[in-house]
Amino acid sequence: MKLLLTSNGLSNQSIATALLELVGKPASEITVVFIPTAMNVARGSKDWFINDLDNIKKQGFKFIDIVDISALPKEVWLPKIENGDVLFFSGGNTYHLMYWLQKSGLSELLPDLLKTKVYAGISAGSIVTNPSLASTSDDKKKYYEDNFGYKNEIALNFVDFYIYPHFNSPKRLHPMEETLKKTAEETKKNVYGLDDESALKVVDGIVTVVTEGNFLLSIG
């Protein structure tokens, strides 16, 4: 399984190059399927979402499709996803994305699809590959449960570590170093804090950090 797990998408050339290496083809021959579902219920301005799409467009891919698994029936979204070389999952609301991955049935199909395709995630799209969603902060859990009824902490469990995107972002309310250390101690798994210029390239469980910024690894 090949994954590119980012905090902020294709925010620099190193991360974009890592994606091309995973696919094994030049951008001009690659079809990207972008799944925006996590964004649908995210709060605030969506300027970041536009920037993410723009960074993908700048790479000169052969074809870019947008497929919302919460808005389309399976008979429409599945052929589109099967046509992609890269399945790119947007940032936004982690619980909402995981809910629709399960409800749509895509979560069950992904292991087979990813035998020949690359999974790429932005923020929430990266977090859902974690062993579980249990590391989400208590205030976010309460918000998701109160507003959407999401209680399930099941994740895709594609990787054996945890990811915290937007490391050291000024928008973070609490010091992330403490959170990463606490999560590593409680889960006994490694925890990566990725800033917006960092990503993880994962090939069959082997992790490579790709960064033009800063990251922090807490050993579990």
N, C-alpha and C positions, 0 to 999 in steps of 0.2 A: 504494500500500500504506500502511495506517495502523497504527501501532504505539504502544503505551504501555509503555515499558521502565522498570521500577521496581526499587528495591532492596528495598522492604519492602511492596509492595502498595499498597492504598488507605489509606495511613497518615495522610493529612490531606485536608482538603477541597479544596485546590488540585489534588491529584492526581486525586481523584474527579471534580472538575469537568472536568479535562482529558479523562478517559475519556468523559464524556457529550458533550463537544464533538466528539470523534472519531466517536462513533456517530451523533450528530445527532438523537437522540431523548431524551425524558425517561426517567429510570430506570424508571418504571412501565410502560414499553413495551419494555424491553430484556430479552432472554434471554441469560444468561451460562452458558457451558459451562466448567466448571473442570476442568482436567486435572492430577491430583495426582501423576502418575507419578514425577516427580523426587524426591518425598518418600519413596518406598517404601524406599530403602536408605540414607537419610541417618542419620547417627549422632546419638545423644543424645536429649534430650527433644524432643517435638513440640509444645510449647506455642506456638511461633511459628507453626506450621501452623494451629492452632486460631484464633489471633489473626488470621491472614490471612483465613480464611473468615469470621470474625466481622465484620471490616471490610467485606467484600463484602456480607454480609447487611444491614449497617446502611444501605446505600444505597437499599434498598427496590426492588430490581429486580423485574420482573414474574415471572421464573422463573429458578431456579438449578439447573443439572444438574451432576452430578459424573461424569466419564467417564475411567476409567483405561485408557489404550490398551494397557497391558501385561497387563491382566486380561480384556479382552473381545475377541471376534472382530470383524473389520472390519464384518461385516453388522449388528452391534449398535452399535458406536461411531460409525460414519460417519453414519447418520441423525440421531443425537443432535447431532453436531458441525455437521451441515448446518443444524440447527434454531437454532443460536446466532447472536446478533449479535456477541458478544464471546467469543473463545477465550482463556481465562485459564490460563496455564501456571504451576504452582506452583514454589516454590523447592525446593532439596534438592541432589541429586547431578547435576551437569551432564552428566557422561558417561553416566550411566544414562538420563537423559531423551533425550539425542541418540541413544543406542543404540536406544531404543524408537520414537523418531520415524522412524528409518530402517527398523527391522525391521517395524513395523506398516504402513509405506507412507504414513503421514500426511505425512512431509516432502515427498513428491512431490506431494501433493494441496494443500498449503498455499498455494502461489502462486495457484492458481485460487480457492480458498476465500476468500483475503484480498482478492479483488477486491470483495467485498461485505461482509466481516466485519472486525472489528478484532482484532489480535493484542495481548494484554496479557501481560506477563511479570513474575514476581517472582524476583529473584536469578538462580538457575540458568535459570529460564524466560526471563530477559532475555539472559543470556550466550550461549545457544544461537543467538541471532540474529546473533552476531558473524561476522566473516569466517572464523574458525577457532577451535578450542579451544586453539591452540598457546600462548597466553599464560598458561595455567594453570600454577601453581607446580609445580616439580619434585617436591616432596613429595606433592602431591595426585595428580600423574600416576602416581607409583609406587604410591600407595595404590590407585588405581582399577585399575591394571594387575595388581597382586598379588592383589587381592581379587575382582575381577570380570572380569579379562582384557580390559579396555577399553584399546585402544591408539590407535584411530582419532581423529584430531583434526579431522575434518570437522565443520563447523557449518552452520547454515542459510544464512549469508551474505546475510541480508536487509538489513544495514546495512554501511556502509563505515567503521566505527569500532569501537573496543572499549569494553566497559563493565566497570567494577570496582564491584560493589555493596558496601554496608556500609563505605563510606569512613570512615576514622578510628574505626571500631568498636574498643572496648577489647579485643575478642577477636582482633583481628588481631595476628599475631606480629611482623610487619615493618612499617616505616614505608611507608605506601602511596604517598606522594609520590615516593619513589625508584622504586617499582615502576611507577607510571604513566609516569614520565619514560623509564625504560628501555624499556618496551613501545612507547612512541611513537617512540623513536629506532630501535628494531629493526624495527618494522613499517612505519614511515613513514606511519602513520595516527593520527588523533586518538584520544585515550583519555580517557574520562569516568570519574572517580571520583564515585560517588553515595552520599551518606549515606542513612539510612533515612527521611528526610523529603524525598527528591528523586527525580525521574524525568525521562525524556526522552519528549517527544511527537514522533513522527516521521511526517510526511506526505509521501509520495513523495520521500523522501530529505532533506527539509527538517527540521532538528532544532530543537526549542524545549526549553529547560530549564525544568522546573516544580519549584519548590522552596520549602519553608518551613524549610529547613535549610542545609546546605552541600554544595558540590560542587567538584570541581577538574577543569579541562580541560587536558590536556597535548597540545600541538600536534605532530603527526607530520610 
